[in-house]
Amino acid sequence: MENAKVSKSNRNDIRPEPFKALFKGLIAACAVTALVFAVYAILLTYTDVTEKNINLVVMLTVVVSVFIAGFNAARGADKKGWLWGMGAGLLYMVIMVFIKICAAPDLNFDSKTAMLLILSIAGGGLGGITGINVKR
Protein backbone atom coordinates (compact mmCIF):
# COMPACT_ATOMS: atom_id res chain seq x y z
CA MET A 1 0.00 0.00 0.00
CA GLU A 2 1.40 3.37 -1.01
CA ASN A 3 2.08 6.10 1.48
CA ALA A 4 -0.60 8.83 1.34
CA LYS A 5 1.87 11.64 1.99
CA VAL A 6 2.54 14.12 -0.78
CA SER A 7 6.14 14.52 -1.77
CA LYS A 8 7.79 17.89 -1.21
CA SER A 9 8.16 18.54 -4.94
CA ASN A 10 4.42 18.00 -5.52
CA ARG A 11 3.43 20.44 -2.75
CA ASN A 12 5.33 23.30 -4.37
CA ASP A 13 3.82 22.83 -7.81
CA ILE A 14 1.39 25.54 -8.88
CA ARG A 15 -2.14 24.21 -8.93
CA PRO A 16 -4.31 25.24 -11.88
CA GLU A 17 -7.51 25.55 -9.79
CA PRO A 18 -6.85 29.08 -8.45
CA PHE A 19 -6.08 30.39 -11.93
CA LYS A 20 -9.12 28.64 -13.36
CA ALA A 21 -11.28 30.16 -10.62
CA LEU A 22 -9.70 33.58 -11.25
CA PHE A 23 -10.51 33.32 -14.95
CA LYS A 24 -14.11 32.27 -14.22
CA GLY A 25 -14.46 35.13 -11.78
CA LEU A 26 -13.21 37.65 -14.33
CA ILE A 27 -15.64 36.32 -16.93
CA ALA A 28 -18.50 36.61 -14.44
CA ALA A 29 -17.44 40.14 -13.47
CA CYS A 30 -17.23 41.28 -17.09
CA ALA A 31 -20.63 39.71 -17.81
CA VAL A 32 -22.21 41.53 -14.84
CA THR A 33 -20.63 44.80 -15.97
CA ALA A 34 -21.84 44.37 -19.55
CA LEU A 35 -25.34 43.47 -18.41
CA VAL A 36 -25.69 46.42 -16.02
CA PHE A 37 -24.26 48.87 -18.55
CA ALA A 38 -26.57 47.55 -21.29
CA VAL A 39 -29.63 47.86 -19.05
CA TYR A 40 -28.60 51.38 -18.00
CA ALA A 41 -28.04 52.35 -21.64
CA ILE A 42 -31.52 51.11 -22.53
CA LEU A 43 -32.98 53.06 -19.60
CA LEU A 44 -31.14 56.19 -20.72
CA THR A 45 -32.38 55.78 -24.27
CA TYR A 46 -36.02 54.87 -23.78
CA THR A 47 -37.02 56.44 -20.45
CA ASP A 48 -36.73 59.74 -18.64
CA VAL A 49 -33.66 58.58 -16.69
CA THR A 50 -30.91 61.17 -16.97
CA GLU A 51 -27.15 60.81 -17.11
CA LYS A 52 -26.88 62.53 -13.73
CA ASN A 53 -26.22 59.26 -11.88
CA ILE A 54 -23.90 57.61 -14.39
CA ASN A 55 -20.81 57.92 -12.16
CA LEU A 56 -22.66 56.27 -9.27
CA VAL A 57 -23.89 53.44 -11.52
CA VAL A 58 -20.36 52.86 -12.84
CA MET A 59 -18.81 52.80 -9.36
CA LEU A 60 -21.44 50.48 -7.90
CA THR A 61 -21.17 48.19 -10.91
CA VAL A 62 -17.39 48.03 -10.59
CA VAL A 63 -17.54 47.24 -6.87
CA VAL A 64 -20.14 44.50 -7.30
CA SER A 65 -18.31 43.03 -10.31
CA VAL A 66 -14.89 42.90 -8.67
CA PHE A 67 -16.43 41.51 -5.49
CA ILE A 68 -17.79 38.64 -7.61
CA ALA A 69 -14.41 38.21 -9.32
CA GLY A 70 -12.53 38.23 -6.02
CA PHE A 71 -15.02 35.86 -4.40
CA ASN A 72 -14.69 33.34 -7.23
CA ALA A 73 -10.90 33.67 -7.40
CA ALA A 74 -10.53 33.04 -3.67
CA ARG A 75 -12.81 30.02 -3.76
CA GLY A 76 -10.22 28.24 -5.89
CA ALA A 77 -7.34 29.14 -3.58
CA ASP A 78 -6.29 27.43 -0.37
CA LYS A 79 -5.13 30.59 1.39
CA LYS A 80 -4.56 34.32 0.93
CA GLY A 81 -8.01 34.98 -0.44
CA TRP A 82 -7.51 38.71 -0.04
CA LEU A 83 -4.50 38.58 -2.36
CA TRP A 84 -6.32 36.53 -5.00
CA GLY A 85 -9.25 38.94 -4.73
CA MET A 86 -7.06 42.01 -5.09
CA GLY A 87 -5.38 40.41 -8.09
CA ALA A 88 -8.79 39.76 -9.62
CA GLY A 89 -9.73 43.39 -9.05
CA LEU A 90 -6.52 44.61 -10.63
CA LEU A 91 -6.93 42.31 -13.65
CA TYR A 92 -10.54 43.46 -14.02
CA MET A 93 -9.33 47.07 -14.22
CA VAL A 94 -6.67 46.12 -16.78
CA ILE A 95 -9.42 44.58 -18.91
CA MET A 96 -11.65 47.64 -18.51
CA VAL A 97 -8.80 50.04 -19.37
CA PHE A 98 -8.00 47.96 -22.45
CA ILE A 99 -11.65 48.15 -23.53
CA LYS A 100 -11.68 51.89 -22.86
CA ILE A 101 -8.53 52.38 -24.97
CA CYS A 102 -10.09 50.40 -27.83
CA ALA A 103 -13.33 52.39 -27.63
CA ALA A 104 -11.77 55.82 -27.06
CA PRO A 105 -8.02 55.98 -27.73
CA ASP A 106 -7.62 59.31 -25.92
CA LEU A 107 -7.28 57.66 -22.49
CA ASN A 108 -6.47 60.00 -19.67
CA PHE A 109 -5.67 58.82 -16.16
CA ASP A 110 -7.76 61.17 -14.09
CA SER A 111 -9.20 61.10 -10.58
CA LYS A 112 -12.19 59.00 -11.74
CA THR A 113 -9.89 56.33 -13.15
CA ALA A 114 -7.78 56.38 -9.98
CA MET A 115 -10.92 56.01 -7.85
CA LEU A 116 -12.10 53.08 -9.98
CA LEU A 117 -8.68 51.43 -9.61
CA ILE A 118 -8.80 51.80 -5.82
CA LEU A 119 -12.40 50.54 -5.70
CA SER A 120 -11.47 47.58 -7.91
CA ILE A 121 -8.58 46.47 -5.75
CA ALA A 122 -10.48 47.03 -2.49
CA GLY A 123 -13.69 45.39 -3.74
CA GLY A 124 -11.77 42.43 -5.10
CA GLY A 125 -9.94 42.08 -1.79
CA LEU A 126 -13.23 42.08 0.13
CA GLY A 127 -14.63 39.50 -2.26
CA GLY A 128 -11.51 37.41 -1.75
CA ILE A 129 -11.78 37.61 2.03
CA THR A 130 -15.39 36.54 1.82
CA GLY A 131 -14.74 33.83 -0.76
CA ILE A 132 -11.92 32.16 1.16
CA ASN A 133 -14.03 32.02 4.33
CA VAL A 134 -17.22 30.62 2.83
CA LYS A 135 -17.63 26.90 3.41
CA ARG A 136 -17.19 24.85 0.26
C-alpha positions as CSV (number, residue, x, y, z in Angstrom):
1,M,0.0,0.0,0.0
2,E,1.4,3.4,-1.0
3,N,2.1,6.1,1.5
4,A,-0.6,8.8,1.3
5,K,1.9,11.6,2.0
6,V,2.5,14.1,-0.8
7,S,6.1,14.5,-1.8
8,K,7.8,17.9,-1.2
9,S,8.2,18.5,-4.9
10,N,4.4,18.0,-5.5
11,R,3.4,20.4,-2.8
12,N,5.3,23.3,-4.4
13,D,3.8,22.8,-7.8
14,I,1.4,25.5,-8.9
15,R,-2.1,24.2,-8.9
16,P,-4.3,25.2,-11.9
17,E,-7.5,25.6,-9.8
18,P,-6.9,29.1,-8.4
19,F,-6.1,30.4,-11.9
20,K,-9.1,28.6,-13.4
21,A,-11.3,30.2,-10.6
22,L,-9.7,33.6,-11.3
23,F,-10.5,33.3,-15.0
24,K,-14.1,32.3,-14.2
25,G,-14.5,35.1,-11.8
26,L,-13.2,37.6,-14.3
27,I,-15.6,36.3,-16.9
28,A,-18.5,36.6,-14.4
29,A,-17.4,40.1,-13.5
30,C,-17.2,41.3,-17.1
31,A,-20.6,39.7,-17.8
32,V,-22.2,41.5,-14.8
33,T,-20.6,44.8,-16.0
34,A,-21.8,44.4,-19.5
35,L,-25.3,43.5,-18.4
36,V,-25.7,46.4,-16.0
37,F,-24.3,48.9,-18.6
38,A,-26.6,47.5,-21.3
39,V,-29.6,47.9,-19.0
40,Y,-28.6,51.4,-18.0
41,A,-28.0,52.4,-21.6
42,I,-31.5,51.1,-22.5
43,L,-33.0,53.1,-19.6
44,L,-31.1,56.2,-20.7
45,T,-32.4,55.8,-24.3
46,Y,-36.0,54.9,-23.8
47,T,-37.0,56.4,-20.5
48,D,-36.7,59.7,-18.6
49,V,-33.7,58.6,-16.7
50,T,-30.9,61.2,-17.0
51,E,-27.2,60.8,-17.1
52,K,-26.9,62.5,-13.7
53,N,-26.2,59.3,-11.9
54,I,-23.9,57.6,-14.4
55,N,-20.8,57.9,-12.2
56,L,-22.7,56.3,-9.3
57,V,-23.9,53.4,-11.5
58,V,-20.4,52.9,-12.8
59,M,-18.8,52.8,-9.4
60,L,-21.4,50.5,-7.9
61,T,-21.2,48.2,-10.9
62,V,-17.4,48.0,-10.6
63,V,-17.5,47.2,-6.9
64,V,-20.1,44.5,-7.3
65,S,-18.3,43.0,-10.3
66,V,-14.9,42.9,-8.7
67,F,-16.4,41.5,-5.5
68,I,-17.8,38.6,-7.6
69,A,-14.4,38.2,-9.3
70,G,-12.5,38.2,-6.0
71,F,-15.0,35.9,-4.4
72,N,-14.7,33.3,-7.2
73,A,-10.9,33.7,-7.4
74,A,-10.5,33.0,-3.7
75,R,-12.8,30.0,-3.8
76,G,-10.2,28.2,-5.9
77,A,-7.3,29.1,-3.6
78,D,-6.3,27.4,-0.4
79,K,-5.1,30.6,1.4
80,K,-4.6,34.3,0.9
81,G,-8.0,35.0,-0.4
82,W,-7.5,38.7,0.0
83,L,-4.5,38.6,-2.4
84,W,-6.3,36.5,-5.0
85,G,-9.2,38.9,-4.7
86,M,-7.1,42.0,-5.1
87,G,-5.4,40.4,-8.1
88,A,-8.8,39.8,-9.6
89,G,-9.7,43.4,-9.0
90,L,-6.5,44.6,-10.6
91,L,-6.9,42.3,-13.7
92,Y,-10.5,43.5,-14.0
93,M,-9.3,47.1,-14.2
94,V,-6.7,46.1,-16.8
95,I,-9.4,44.6,-18.9
96,M,-11.7,47.6,-18.5
97,V,-8.8,50.0,-19.4
98,F,-8.0,48.0,-22.4
99,I,-11.7,48.2,-23.5
100,K,-11.7,51.9,-22.9
101,I,-8.5,52.4,-25.0
102,C,-10.1,50.4,-27.8
103,A,-13.3,52.4,-27.6
104,A,-11.8,55.8,-27.1
105,P,-8.0,56.0,-27.7
106,D,-7.6,59.3,-25.9
107,L,-7.3,57.7,-22.5
108,N,-6.5,60.0,-19.7
109,F,-5.7,58.8,-16.2
110,D,-7.8,61.2,-14.1
111,S,-9.2,61.1,-10.6
112,K,-12.2,59.0,-11.7
113,T,-9.9,56.3,-13.1
114,A,-7.8,56.4,-10.0
115,M,-10.9,56.0,-7.9
116,L,-12.1,53.1,-10.0
117,L,-8.7,51.4,-9.6
118,I,-8.8,51.8,-5.8
119,L,-12.4,50.5,-5.7
120,S,-11.5,47.6,-7.9
121,I,-8.6,46.5,-5.8
122,A,-10.5,47.0,-2.5
123,G,-13.7,45.4,-3.7
124,G,-11.8,42.4,-5.1
125,G,-9.9,42.1,-1.8
126,L,-13.2,42.1,0.1
127,G,-14.6,39.5,-2.3
128,G,-11.5,37.4,-1.8
129,I,-11.8,37.6,2.0
130,T,-15.4,36.5,1.8
131,G,-14.7,33.8,-0.8
132,I,-11.9,32.2,1.2
133,N,-14.0,32.0,4.3
134,V,-17.2,30.6,2.8
135,K,-17.6,26.9,3.4
136,R,-17.2,24.9,0.3
